[in-house]
């Protein structure tokens, strides 16, 4: 189920993403805050499994509490859990399936599995190919070992449905062309310049007043202002620029009506309010370089494209740059939805799916989903516990029982009886059916590989390693002291 969160600023967030929910919760206890940080760490490392890692940590802490009541020392529990976690990761690597990034079908299955638990699950057939294709655009299938998700830009527009979401070639800007002074909205054979200075009269940093007594002085001030702006625009045109992107300015106006008039006369398309965090992406995508001063405005700092135009799409206007020469490895996704809440949650869902594909680039192996790997790990650790001696044996057994919380929770969430489902799963895995897991749609146990329910190995191994690390840290704390 999803959660509706009302923030302190009365903003509403609807999500079932573990990291998002915990980030917005008002958590006061320092130990509980460690679990919030744990979810954030999983989000950074794997991008998915943020709920699972907290559920697993809670189950491990419950198991540790039982061991403490039996009189086992916290340090021994911490060491035992660490040894069990190392074995669990080895077991997961042993049952994993190697994946080739050129095999698009496997990537689609992973992205679909990630999206299946989200609000946008019914649109997974539309979103999964967009996610896979966008990642494949920015990485080399054989050379790269990581994906910079900043190279994939998501532009959100209200209007239409999520079905209308598309991956576009080139670059899409949220901003629109300025047409108030009659400027162009379509430029072919574009030379794109990105400026970080203002096309407006210079102002001092301090507030002051200038008193003008003579109208001739006033006329002179206006003439100087006009000449100053005209010279700026002429230098821009002289460099060959015909599309001008202007960074958003906080202290003063980025452009004024007079400079816009000059730009329109010289047939230069102007787009203002470009955010600071968009600069790096635009530069990488178009090949232009940010220009901080008019004196350094030169042709070698411009990007080139076949076409820059403002288009009307589903009732909203966007600027699209296509046919970019020497473009960097970037991708742009236009996301559509009925309202801002749907768009925000769809963006989080797509981010998780992108992270899943990034995990496959980092560690090129898959495991099946539906609680199958956790049951397999639990049974193998229970077998290993019999060969251990002393406290290690008890800790291995406790760890094995704790890992079963994932399939148990999964069964509860889809309205099944956790006891009968988990018992049946244990039986199937004991008989050698390693890919048997919970089929949420049918409410039964199925072969997850045949059902195409797969997830990256990194998500599962990261969840076990991070949750064990957090539990070990908590086990070694015996008191909380308040500092002055």
Secondary structure, DSSP 8 states (H G I E B T S, - for coil): --EEEE-TTS-EEEE--HHHHHHHS---SHHHHHHHHHHHHHHHHTSS-HHHHHHHHHHHHHHHHHHHHTT--HHHHHHHHHHHHHHHHHHHHHH-EE--TT-HHHHHHHHHHHHTTSTTGGGHHHHHHHHHHHHHHHS-TTT-S---GGGEEEEEEESS-GGG-EEESSEEESS----TT---SEEEEEEEEEE-S-BS----SS--------HHHHHHHHHHHHHHHHHHHHHHHHTT--EEEEE--SSS-SB-HHHHHHHHHTT-EEEEEE-GGGHHHHHHHH---EE-SGGG--GGG-EEEEEEEEEEETTEEEEEEEEETT--S-EEEEEEESSHHHHHHHHHHHHHHHHHHHHHHHS-EEEETTTHHHHHHHHHHHHHHHH--THHHHHHHHHHHHHTHHHHHHHHHTT--HHHHHHHHHHHHHTT-TTEEEETTTTEEEETTTTT-EEEHHHHHHHHHHHHHHHHHHHT--------
